[in-house]
Amino acid sequence: MCVAMPYGVLEVNGNSRARIEVGGTRQEISVLLVPEVKAGDYVLVRFGSAAAKIEGDQAIEVMRLYQEIAKADMLQNSSLLRERVNKRKVQNLERYTRYHLKLANQTV
């Protein structure tokens, strides 16, 4: 699944290219599908191309929702990891106990 992400346009270079900022680095994208875009606009970027122009408040709301999704995903993954670690601890404890019971029964 591919998700279009909202970004602010920093500058437009000619008719087909624009510069956006992604995670602190500037990146050039194609704006052939959205020729009316100008600096200060927000666009949905997919595969290195602007797919659509959106309003600033929409862009902020989409970014907020993506952050919530990422946070929920991170929490779910951390709880899954915790479950795996706990399961592994129980398995190791069971193996350790069986081994030592076996040793104790051999020496009796």
Contacts in CASP RR format, 6 or more apart in sequence:
PFRMAT RR
TARGET T0000
AUTHOR 0000-0000-0000
METHOD contacts of the structure
MODEL  1
MCVAMPYGVLEVNGNSRARIEVGGTRQEISVLLVPEVKAGDYVLVRFGSA
AAKIEGDQAIEVMRLYQEIAKADMLQNSSLLRERVNKRKVQNLERYTRYH
LKLANQTV
2 46 0 8 1.000
2 47 0 8 1.000
3 46 0 8 1.000
3 66 0 8 1.000
4 44 0 8 1.000
4 45 0 8 1.000
4 46 0 8 1.000
4 51 0 8 1.000
4 52 0 8 1.000
5 44 0 8 1.000
5 45 0 8 1.000
5 46 0 8 1.000
5 62 0 8 1.000
5 66 0 8 1.000
6 42 0 8 1.000
6 43 0 8 1.000
6 44 0 8 1.000
6 45 0 8 1.000
6 54 0 8 1.000
6 58 0 8 1.000
6 59 0 8 1.000
6 62 0 8 1.000
6 63 0 8 1.000
7 20 0 8 1.000
7 21 0 8 1.000
7 22 0 8 1.000
7 29 0 8 1.000
7 42 0 8 1.000
7 43 0 8 1.000
7 45 0 8 1.000
7 59 0 8 1.000
8 20 0 8 1.000
8 21 0 8 1.000
8 40 0 8 1.000
8 41 0 8 1.000
8 42 0 8 1.000
8 43 0 8 1.000
8 59 0 8 1.000
9 18 0 8 1.000
9 19 0 8 1.000
9 20 0 8 1.000
9 31 0 8 1.000
9 37 0 8 1.000
9 38 0 8 1.000
9 39 0 8 1.000
9 40 0 8 1.000
9 41 0 8 1.000
9 42 0 8 1.000
9 43 0 8 1.000
9 50 0 8 1.000
10 18 0 8 1.000
10 19 0 8 1.000
10 20 0 8 1.000
10 21 0 8 1.000
10 26 0 8 1.000
10 39 0 8 1.000
10 40 0 8 1.000
11 18 0 8 1.000
11 19 0 8 1.000
11 39 0 8 1.000
12 18 0 8 1.000
12 19 0 8 1.000
12 31 0 8 1.000
12 37 0 8 1.000
12 38 0 8 1.000
12 39 0 8 1.000
13 19 0 8 1.000
13 28 0 8 1.000
15 31 0 8 1.000
15 32 0 8 1.000
15 35 0 8 1.000
16 30 0 8 1.000
16 31 0 8 1.000
16 32 0 8 1.000
17 28 0 8 1.000
17 29 0 8 1.000
17 30 0 8 1.000
17 31 0 8 1.000
18 28 0 8 1.000
18 29 0 8 1.000
18 30 0 8 1.000
18 31 0 8 1.000
18 37 0 8 1.000
18 43 0 8 1.000
18 50 0 8 1.000
19 26 0 8 1.000
19 27 0 8 1.000
19 28 0 8 1.000
19 29 0 8 1.000
20 26 0 8 1.000
20 27 0 8 1.000
20 28 0 8 1.000
20 29 0 8 1.000
20 43 0 8 1.000
20 45 0 8 1.000
21 27 0 8 1.000
27 48 0 8 1.000
29 43 0 8 1.000
29 45 0 8 1.000
29 48 0 8 1.000
29 49 0 8 1.000
29 50 0 8 1.000
30 48 0 8 1.000
30 49 0 8 1.000
30 50 0 8 1.000
31 37 0 8 1.000
31 43 0 8 1.000
31 49 0 8 1.000
31 50 0 8 1.000
32 49 0 8 1.000
33 49 0 8 1.000
33 50 0 8 1.000
33 51 0 8 1.000
33 52 0 8 1.000
34 43 0 8 1.000
34 50 0 8 1.000
34 51 0 8 1.000
34 52 0 8 1.000
34 53 0 8 1.000
36 53 0 8 1.000
37 43 0 8 1.000
37 50 0 8 1.000
37 53 0 8 1.000
41 53 0 8 1.000
42 53 0 8 1.000
42 54 0 8 1.000
42 55 0 8 1.000
42 56 0 8 1.000
42 58 0 8 1.000
42 59 0 8 1.000
43 50 0 8 1.000
43 51 0 8 1.000
43 52 0 8 1.000
43 53 0 8 1.000
43 54 0 8 1.000
44 50 0 8 1.000
44 51 0 8 1.000
44 52 0 8 1.000
44 54 0 8 1.000
44 62 0 8 1.000
45 51 0 8 1.000
54 62 0 8 1.000
END
